[in-house]
Amino acid sequence: EKKARLAQDSTTKGLATCRVLLAELEAHQDAWPFLTPVNHKAVPGYRKVIKKPMDFSTIREKLITNQYSNWETFIVDVNLIFENCERFNEDDSEIGRAGHSMRIFFDKRWAELLM
Ligand SMILES: Cc1ncccc1N[C@@H](C)c1cnc2ccsc2c1
């Protein structure tokens, strides 16, 4: 009983921290390419190349509708954004550079908040 309650508390705290982290990601100056789903009509080839699209608005929706069981599952979706970005964009491009900058910021912040 006590163990279950402790586990539940840590999950609640972990997911509350994910909301804080997501707000910081969305507010970051380099977040612009990742705020909403990539419009595959505006970006030829995207739907073919990127099997699991992800963006911050989708993560927010999933947080609000309780689709993350814990902070680890949240981290998986955030990293998916950066993996998709590296797969589709040249490192030496506007969006590629934004992706690297966001990943560096995220890696630092989640370690501070969740580890
Ligand atoms: C993250 C990402 N990866 C690959 C392509 C696009 C994007 N971002 C979208 C928002 C985006 C970003 N910039 C432009 C410029 C013309 S369409 C468009 C769409």
The ligand as a Gaussian input file, in Angstrom:
#p B3LYP/6-31G(d) Opt

LIG

0 1
 C       11.092000      20.386000     -37.770000
 C       11.056000      20.385000     -39.255000
 N       11.781000      19.447000     -39.900000
 C       11.797000      19.397000     -41.232000
 C       11.092000      20.329000     -41.974000
 C       10.315000      21.303000     -41.339000
 C       10.297000      21.334000     -39.949000
 N        9.555000      22.288000     -39.276000
 C        8.376000      22.935000     -39.847000
 C        7.563000      23.657000     -38.803000
 C        8.739000      23.885000     -40.934000
 C        9.786000      24.764000     -40.765000
 N       10.165000      25.615000     -41.737000
 C        9.490000      25.626000     -42.917000
 C        9.728000      26.442000     -44.059000
 C        8.872000      26.188000     -45.069000
 S        7.758000      24.953000     -44.653000
 C        8.412000      24.722000     -43.102000
 C        8.026000      23.871000     -42.117000

